[in-house]
């Protein structure tokens, strides 16, 4: 596994993210064009669907113009056994951030989403770790250009450490 981009939030367009192939389950990773193992991604787009299950999760989709990315934001931190071994103050902080993110995710809002790439019922999705509402109307176009540039100069190269640096 190439450690250079594995834990990095790589900027991907929906068509690229949705074409990722699961390659391993421990630790979970996905392959881009059979070359690059990835575990995290970042995307920018408009929230087009939203399904809230209070105190459980928020499922939503982000449309970046090349496709719709399914996303899930977990809201069950205070009741989940997964977090029972963690420091209670840390869990409360994570839960409050998730509640704040949930309130930001509204239909028609342009958002920047970061998260872990996960697989659910045969489809790739993002398990959300960060949400930013974007106010600049040019942010989507800038994200597209950055994705294209990174694909050409970094992600498509077999030897990733030689990515061109600005």
C-alpha positions in Angstrom: 0.0 0.0 0.0 1.3 3.4 -0.9 1.2 5.6 2.2 1.6 8.9 0.3 -2.1 9.4 -0.5 -3.8 6.6 1.5 -4.9 8.8 4.5 -5.2 12.0 2.4 -8.5 13.5 1.4 -8.0 13.3 -2.3 -10.1 15.7 -4.4 -12.3 13.6 -6.7 -15.3 14.3 -9.0 -18.3 12.1 -8.6 -17.7 10.0 -11.7 -14.2 9.2 -10.5 -15.3 8.5 -6.9 -18.2 6.3 -7.9 -15.9 4.2 -10.1 -13.5 3.2 -7.2 -13.1 -0.5 -6.6 -12.9 -2.0 -3.1 -9.5 -3.7 -2.8 -9.2 -4.7 0.9 -11.3 -4.6 4.0 -8.6 -4.3 6.7 -7.8 -1.5 6.6 -10.5 -0.5 4.1 -9.2 0.8 0.8 -10.3 1.5 -2.7 -8.4 1.5 -5.9 -8.5 4.2 -8.6 -7.9 2.8 -12.0 -6.2 -0.2 -10.4 -3.2 2.0 -9.5 -3.8 4.1 -6.4 -5.1 2.9 -3.0 -7.4 5.5 -1.4 -9.3 5.7 1.8 -10.5 9.3 2.1 -11.9 11.9 -0.4 -13.2 15.4 -0.7 -15.9 16.7 -3.0 -17.8 19.9 -3.7 -21.4 20.1 -4.9 -25.0 20.8 -4.3 -27.0 18.9 -1.7 -29.8 17.3 -3.8 -31.3 14.7 -1.4 -31.6 14.6 2.4 -33.0 11.8 4.6 -32.8 12.3 8.4 -33.2 9.6 10.9 -32.9 11.6 14.2 -30.2 10.4 16.6 -29.1 7.8 14.0 -27.9 9.2 10.7 -28.4 11.7 7.9 -28.2 10.3 4.4 -27.8 12.8 1.6 -26.4 13.1 -1.9 -24.1 15.7 -3.3 -24.3 16.5 -7.1 -21.1 18.0 -8.5 -22.3 18.0 -12.2 -20.6 14.7 -13.0 -22.8 12.6 -10.8 -24.3 12.2 -7.4 -22.3 11.0 -4.4 -24.2 9.2 -1.6 -23.0 10.4 1.8 -23.8 9.4 5.3 -23.3 11.4 8.5 -23.6 9.4 11.7 -25.5 11.0 14.5 -25.5 8.1 17.0 -22.2 8.8 18.7 -23.7 9.0 22.2 -25.6 5.7 22.0 -23.2 3.7 19.8 -21.1 0.9 21.5 -18.3 1.8 19.0 -17.6 5.0 21.0 -18.0 3.5 24.5 -14.2 3.0 25.0 -13.4 6.6 24.0 -13.1 9.5 26.4 -16.7 10.8 27.1 -15.7 14.4 26.5 -14.2 13.5 23.1 -17.4 11.6 22.2 -19.6 14.6 23.2 -17.4 16.9 21.1 -17.7 14.5 18.1 -21.5 14.3 18.6 -21.9 18.1 18.8 -19.9 18.5 15.6 -22.1 16.0 13.8 -25.2 17.8 15.0 -23.8 21.1 13.7 -22.9 19.5 10.3 -26.4 18.0 10.2 -27.9 21.5 10.5 -25.7 22.8 7.7 -26.7 20.1 5.2 -29.8 21.5 3.5 -31.2 21.0 0.0 -29.7 23.3 -2.6 -26.7 24.3 -0.5 -23.2 24.1 -2.0 -21.0 22.1 0.3 -17.5 20.8 0.6 -17.6 17.3 2.0 -14.7 15.3 3.4 -14.9 11.8 4.6 -13.9 8.1 4.5 -14.6 6.2 1.4 -16.9 3.3 2.4 -18.9 0.6 0.6 -22.5 -0.1 1.4 -24.8 -2.5 -0.4 -22.6 -2.6 -3.4 -22.1 1.1 -3.8 -19.3 3.5 -2.9 -20.3 6.3 -0.5 -18.6 8.9 1.7 -18.9 8.6 5.5 -18.7 12.3 6.4 -16.1 13.7 8.8 -16.3 17.4 7.8 -18.8 19.7 6.2 -18.2 23.3 5.0 -20.9 25.4 3.4 -19.4 27.3 0.4 -20.5 30.8 -0.3 -18.3 31.6 -3.3 -20.1 30.8 -6.6 -16.8 29.9 -8.2 -15.9 27.1 -5.8 -17.4 24.3 -7.8 -15.5 25.3 -11.0 -12.3 25.6 -9.0 -12.8 22.2 -7.5 -13.4 20.7 -11.0 -10.1 22.3 -12.2 -8.2 21.1 -9.2 -9.5 17.6 -9.7 -8.5 17.5 -13.4 -5.1 18.9 -12.6 -4.5 16.5 -9.8 -5.6 13.5 -11.9 -3.2 14.5 -14.7 -0.2 15.4 -12.6 -0.6 13.1 -9.6 -3.3 10.5 -9.4 -2.7 9.0 -12.9 1.0 8.5 -12.3 2.1 5.1 -11.2 4.9 6.6 -9.1 2.8 8.9 -6.9 5.7 10.4 -4.8 6.9 12.2 -7.9 3.7 14.3 -8.1 4.5 17.8 -9.3 4.5 20.2 -6.4 3.7 23.9 -6.7 
